[in-house]
Amino acid sequence: MTKDLITLLDYSNAEVLALIDSADKLKKQKGKIRKDLNGKSVALVFQKPSNRTRVSFAVGVHELGGHSLYLGPDEISLGKRETTHDVAKTLSRYVHCIVARVFDNKDLVELAKHADVPVINALCDLYHPCQALADIQTIREQFGKFKGLTVAYVGDGNNVFHSLMVACVKVGMNVRFAGPKGYDPNPAIMKRAQEVAKKNGVTIECSRDPKVAVKGAHVIYSDVWVSMGQEKETARRIKEFKGYQINADLVKHAQKDYIFMHCLPAHRELEVTADVIDGKHSVIFDQAENRLHAQKAVLLKLIK
């Protein structure tokens, strides 16, 4: 049993599937107040602002019978106002779990190393595992299976793609990536994901051509071209990502029953056109809702 959730690479195929099964069961009880975390508290340490992540964790802890405490940048600035070691040791005396949304993966690793309670990655520069769990939960809801499906991701090979790729190959889905030069996935993470894919009999393919990635795909996935903290790069990124927009012409190459996914927030008419993201194939709000259920599954696994 793993103590923390920093990356899904640390989890076995069976553990990932078990989390999705648990999330499905919890979704059927949506709104019900359980007592699993009765008397337990969870610290939400956020260096970055958030909508879905913060709200879904706060509501999730509440629905499991626990109490959450939001600690923003003004309260805790890891490694600056106080060492990460001291933050981990102090919070461990107060709460039963630490959920951290940080800029640098190294801060999460350090936090988990010294904390005596579980640490959950609510986003860092390398991974976004809770998003990926909600993503694959949504895919199985839509298709009733994982095996035989292909997920095509078009855009920036970032933290969202890293975790999505790992989650997909863990449960037996093929992955295709298409993005411009200079925005490829992290080579070390790609190498580890390829090893998992090979063991599970699935593939990860990379291309510069979005049509190649999308051809025959069951899922088309996109993320923003300009993430939080990259605003100064906006003009350059828009220019370099030209040709990687998800639009009516591109989706014609996918399966007829394809679904469109986006982790949100989205920039309509940049990485995706409004007719696609708001169209009948889009499942972005099912995907957003499933953050709640998938994270409740993680909280139950690690705390209870």
C-alpha positions as CSV (number, residue, x, y, z in Angstrom):
1,M,0.0,0.0,0.0
2,T,1.3,3.4,-1.0
3,K,1.1,6.1,1.7
4,D,0.8,9.0,-0.7
5,L,-0.4,9.9,-4.2
6,I,2.3,11.9,-5.9
7,T,2.2,10.1,-9.3
8,L,0.2,7.2,-10.6
9,L,3.5,5.6,-11.6
10,D,3.7,4.6,-8.0
11,Y,0.4,2.7,-8.2
12,S,-0.1,-0.8,-9.6
13,N,-2.6,-1.4,-12.4
14,A,-4.9,-3.1,-9.9
15,E,-4.7,-0.1,-7.5
16,V,-5.7,2.3,-10.3
17,L,-8.6,0.2,-11.3
18,A,-9.7,-0.2,-7.7
19,L,-9.8,3.6,-7.3
20,I,-12.0,3.9,-10.4
21,D,-14.4,1.2,-9.1
22,S,-14.5,3.0,-5.8
23,A,-15.2,6.3,-7.5
24,D,-18.1,4.8,-9.4
25,K,-19.7,3.5,-6.2
26,L,-19.2,6.8,-4.5
27,K,-20.9,8.6,-7.5
28,K,-24.0,6.5,-7.0
29,Q,-24.2,8.0,-3.4
30,K,-23.7,11.6,-4.6
31,G,-24.7,14.1,-2.0
32,K,-24.9,11.5,0.8
33,I,-23.0,12.4,3.9
34,R,-21.0,9.4,5.1
35,K,-19.0,9.0,8.3
36,D,-15.8,7.5,7.0
37,L,-13.7,10.6,7.9
38,N,-15.7,11.5,11.0
39,G,-13.4,13.4,13.4
40,K,-10.6,13.7,10.7
41,S,-9.2,16.9,9.2
42,V,-7.6,17.5,5.8
43,A,-5.3,20.4,5.0
44,L,-5.6,21.9,1.6
45,V,-2.2,23.6,0.9
46,F,-2.6,25.6,-2.3
47,Q,0.2,27.7,-3.8
48,K,-2.0,28.2,-6.9
49,P,-5.6,29.4,-7.2
50,S,-8.2,26.8,-8.2
51,N,-11.8,26.2,-9.0
52,R,-12.4,22.5,-9.6
53,T,-9.6,21.2,-7.4
54,R,-10.3,23.3,-4.3
55,V,-14.1,22.9,-4.4
56,S,-14.1,19.2,-5.2
57,F,-11.7,18.4,-2.4
58,A,-13.5,20.6,0.1
59,V,-16.9,19.1,-0.8
60,G,-15.4,15.6,-1.0
61,V,-14.0,15.8,2.5
62,H,-17.3,17.1,3.8
63,E,-19.4,14.3,2.1
64,L,-17.1,11.8,3.7
65,G,-17.8,13.3,7.1
66,G,-14.5,15.1,7.6
67,H,-13.4,18.7,7.9
68,S,-11.1,20.6,5.4
69,L,-8.9,23.6,6.1
70,Y,-7.8,25.8,3.2
71,L,-4.3,27.2,3.5
72,G,-3.5,29.5,0.6
73,P,-0.2,31.2,-0.3
74,D,-0.6,33.9,2.3
75,E,-0.8,31.2,5.1
76,I,1.9,28.8,3.9
77,S,4.6,29.4,1.4
78,L,6.6,26.2,1.2
79,G,10.3,26.6,1.5
80,K,10.1,30.4,1.9
81,R,8.3,31.5,5.0
82,E,9.0,28.1,6.6
83,T,10.9,25.1,5.4
84,T,8.9,22.3,3.8
85,H,10.3,19.9,6.4
86,D,8.8,22.0,9.2
87,V,5.5,22.5,7.5
88,A,5.2,18.7,7.0
89,K,6.1,17.9,10.6
90,T,3.8,20.6,12.0
91,L,0.7,19.8,9.8
92,S,1.2,16.1,10.6
93,R,0.4,16.9,14.3
94,Y,-2.9,18.7,13.4
95,V,-4.4,16.9,10.4
96,H,-4.9,13.4,9.0
97,C,-4.0,14.2,5.3
98,I,-2.3,17.0,3.3
99,V,-3.6,17.9,-0.1
100,A,-1.0,20.1,-1.9
101,R,-1.3,22.1,-5.1
102,V,2.2,23.4,-5.8
103,F,4.4,24.8,-8.5
104,D,7.3,22.4,-8.1
105,N,7.1,18.6,-7.8
106,K,10.2,18.7,-5.6
107,D,8.1,20.4,-2.9
108,L,5.6,17.6,-3.0
109,V,8.3,14.9,-2.7
110,E,9.8,16.8,0.2
111,L,6.4,17.2,1.9
112,A,5.6,13.5,1.5
113,K,9.1,12.5,2.7
114,H,8.7,14.3,6.1
115,A,4.9,14.1,6.7
116,D,3.6,11.4,9.0
117,V,0.2,11.6,7.2
118,P,-0.7,10.9,3.5
119,V,0.1,13.6,1.0
120,I,-2.0,14.0,-2.2
121,N,-0.8,15.8,-5.3
122,A,-3.5,18.2,-6.3
123,L,-1.3,19.4,-9.2
124,C,2.4,20.2,-9.7
125,D,4.6,21.0,-12.7
126,L,5.0,17.3,-13.6
127,Y,1.8,15.5,-12.7
128,H,-2.0,16.0,-12.1
129,P,-3.0,12.4,-10.9
130,C,-6.4,13.4,-9.5
131,Q,-7.4,14.9,-12.9
132,A,-6.3,11.7,-14.7
133,L,-8.3,9.5,-12.4
134,A,-11.4,11.5,-13.1
135,D,-10.6,11.4,-16.8
136,I,-10.4,7.6,-17.0
137,Q,-13.5,7.3,-14.9
138,T,-15.3,9.4,-17.4
139,I,-14.0,7.4,-20.3
140,R,-15.3,4.1,-18.9
141,E,-18.7,5.7,-18.1
142,Q,-19.0,6.7,-21.8
143,F,-17.7,3.5,-23.4
144,G,-18.3,0.9,-20.7
145,K,-14.7,-0.4,-21.0
146,F,-11.0,0.5,-21.3
147,K,-9.7,-2.2,-23.6
148,G,-9.4,-1.4,-27.3
149,L,-9.8,2.4,-26.8
150,T,-7.4,5.0,-28.1
151,V,-7.0,8.4,-26.5
152,A,-5.6,11.2,-28.6
153,Y,-4.1,14.2,-26.8
154,V,-3.3,17.3,-29.0
155,G,-1.3,20.2,-27.6
156,D,1.3,20.7,-24.9
157,G,3.0,17.7,-23.4
158,N,2.5,19.0,-19.9
159,N,1.6,17.7,-16.4
160,V,-2.0,16.9,-17.4
161,F,-0.8,14.8,-20.3
162,H,1.8,13.0,-18.2
163,S,-0.7,11.8,-15.7
164,L,-3.4,11.0,-18.4
165,M,-0.8,9.0,-20.4
166,V,0.2,7.0,-17.3
167,A,-3.5,6.4,-16.2
168,C,-4.5,5.2,-19.7
169,V,-1.7,2.7,-20.1
170,K,-2.2,1.4,-16.6
171,V,-5.8,0.4,-17.4
172,G,-5.1,-0.8,-21.0
173,M,-5.8,2.1,-23.3
174,N,-3.6,3.2,-26.3
175,V,-2.3,6.8,-26.2
176,R,-1.4,9.1,-29.0
177,F,0.2,12.5,-28.6
178,A,0.6,15.3,-31.1
179,G,2.3,18.6,-30.3
180,P,4.7,21.2,-31.8
181,K,8.5,20.9,-31.4
182,G,9.6,22.1,-28.0
183,Y,6.5,21.0,-26.2
184,D,7.1,17.2,-26.0
185,P,6.4,15.3,-22.9
186,N,9.1,14.9,-20.2
187,P,11.5,12.1,-21.6
188,A,12.0,10.4,-18.2
189,I,8.2,10.2,-17.6
190,M,7.6,9.0,-21.2
191,K,10.2,6.3,-20.7
192,R,8.5,4.9,-17.6
193,A,5.1,5.1,-19.2
194,Q,6.4,3.3,-22.3
195,E,7.6,0.5,-20.0
196,V,4.1,0.2,-18.5
197,A,2.5,0.3,-21.9
198,K,4.7,-2.5,-23.2
199,K,3.9,-4.8,-20.2
200,N,0.2,-4.1,-20.7
201,G,0.2,-4.7,-24.5
202,V,-0.8,-1.1,-25.4
203,T,1.0,1.6,-27.3
204,I,2.1,5.3,-26.9
205,E,2.7,7.0,-30.1
206,C,4.0,10.6,-30.7
207,S,3.6,12.7,-33.8
208,R,3.8,16.3,-35.0
209,D,0.6,15.8,-37.0
210,P,-2.7,16.1,-35.1
211,K,-4.6,14.3,-37.8
212,V,-2.3,11.3,-37.3
213,A,-3.0,11.3,-33.6
214,V,-6.8,11.8,-34.0
215,K,-7.4,9.3,-36.8
216,G,-9.7,6.6,-35.5
217,A,-9.4,7.8,-31.9
218,H,-12.3,7.3,-29.4
219,V,-11.2,10.2,-27.2
220,I,-9.8,13.6,-28.2
221,Y,-8.3,15.5,-25.3
222,S,-7.0,19.1,-25.1
223,D,-5.6,21.5,-22.6
224,V,-4.8,25.2,-22.6
225,W,-1.8,26.3,-24.6
226,V,-1.0,28.9,-22.0
227,S,-1.1,27.6,-18.4
228,M,-1.1,29.5,-15.2
229,G,2.2,31.3,-14.7
230,Q,3.0,31.3,-18.5
231,E,1.1,34.4,-19.4
232,K,4.2,36.2,-20.6
233,E,4.6,33.5,-23.2
234,T,1.1,33.9,-24.6
235,A,1.9,35.5,-28.0
236,R,4.8,33.0,-28.7
237,R,2.8,30.0,-27.6
238,I,-0.3,30.9,-29.7
239,K,2.0,31.2,-32.8
240,E,3.8,27.9,-32.1
241,F,0.6,26.0,-31.4
242,K,-1.0,27.1,-34.7
243,G,-2.4,24.1,-36.4
244,Y,-3.1,22.2,-33.2
245,Q,-6.6,23.5,-32.5
246,I,-9.4,21.0,-32.0
247,N,-12.0,22.0,-34.5
248,A,-14.7,20.6,-36.8
249,D,-12.2,19.7,-39.5
250,L,-9.9,17.8,-37.1
251,V,-12.6,15.8,-35.3
252,K,-13.8,14.3,-38.6
253,H,-10.8,12.0,-38.4
254,A,-11.9,10.4,-35.1
255,Q,-14.4,7.7,-34.5
256,K,-18.0,8.8,-35.1
257,D,-18.9,8.3,-31.4
258,Y,-15.8,10.0,-30.1
259,I,-15.9,12.1,-27.0
260,F,-14.1,15.4,-26.4
261,M,-12.4,16.1,-23.1
262,H,-10.7,19.1,-21.5
263,C,-9.4,19.5,-17.9
264,L,-10.6,23.1,-17.8
265,P,-10.4,26.0,-17.6
266,A,-10.6,26.3,-21.4
267,H,-9.8,29.1,-23.8
268,R,-12.5,28.8,-26.4
269,E,-11.4,29.5,-30.0
270,L,-7.7,28.9,-29.0
271,E,-7.0,25.2,-28.3
272,V,-10.6,24.3,-29.1
273,T,-13.4,25.9,-31.0
274,A,-16.7,26.6,-29.2
275,D,-18.7,24.3,-31.5
276,V,-16.6,21.3,-30.3
277,I,-16.3,22.1,-26.6
278,D,-20.0,22.9,-26.4
279,G,-21.1,20.2,-28.8
280,K,-22.8,16.9,-28.4
281,H,-19.5,14.9,-28.2
282,S,-18.2,17.0,-25.3
283,V,-18.1,15.5,-21.8
284,I,-16.2,18.2,-20.1
285,F,-18.7,18.7,-17.2
286,D,-19.1,15.0,-16.5
287,Q,-15.3,15.0,-16.4
288,A,-15.3,18.0,-14.0
289,E,-17.9,16.3,-11.7
290,N,-15.9,13.1,-11.6
291,R,-13.0,15.0,-9.9
292,L,-15.2,14.9,-6.8
293,H,-15.8,11.2,-6.9
294,A,-12.3,10.1,-7.9
295,Q,-10.8,12.3,-5.1
296,K,-13.2,10.9,-2.5
297,A,-11.9,7.4,-3.6
298,V,-8.3,8.6,-3.1
299,L,-9.1,10.1,0.3
300,L,-10.8,6.9,1.5
301,K,-7.9,4.7,0.3
302,L,-5.2,6.8,1.9
303,I,-6.9,8.0,5.2
304,K,-9.2,5.2,6.2
